[in-house]
Amino acid sequence: MKISAVILASGMSSRMGENKLKLKYKGKSIFEYTIDLVGKLDFNDRLVITNDDEILNYGEKQKLRVIKNENFKEGKSESVKLGVRNSSEDSLGYMFFVCDQPLLSADTVEGLLEVFKENTEKIIYPMYGDRRGAPMIFPKAYRDKLLTLEKDQGGVIFIREDNSLPVNISSEVEHIDIDTVEDYERLLKL
């Protein structure tokens, strides 16, 4: 299925005090896990949206298309819009990945893609217990709406009961994302 994978890697890590994506976990930087995962899965195209040269270089080395986000201080919406604008015209949807979920599995991603194949008009997203998570898939029909996002808005603002489909994920750890020092310390204990 023709889906564009868009990795959002332009955050400022304001709660961490340093670039959380460059923190190490089991010998690799946090960002490498998502780039490596997306690189081995079957997508129409694979994009990394970042303001960081190290992430940009790693993405290129892994044969992903990298887009430099010069306006990253404007918020998450700038990365989303760059991903949408630079995705292949023939993509049927966009799967947005955050880059701070090092435990996300290929099985989960493939499961979400399978659900989207049967529900191509719906926004698909994982539920980890009672918590909505990433990655999310948006049908191409949402292209224009995604391009209207501002500041730190993400596509989650478009989710309603009638246009979306949550997918329950049984994993206890895949949803872990690194936003605080405490999150990182918890990850290191796994």
Buried (B, 14 or more C-beta within 10 A) or exposed (E): EBBBBBBBBBBEBEEBEEBBBBBEBEEEBBBBBBBBBBBEBEBBBBBBBBBBEEBBEBBEEBEBBBBBBEBBEBBBBBBBBBBBEBBBEEBBBBBBBBBBBBBBBEEBBEBBBEBBEEBBEBBBBBEBEEEBBBBBBBBBBBBEEBEEBEEEBBBEEBBEEEEBBBBEBEBEBBBBBBBBBEBBEEBEEE
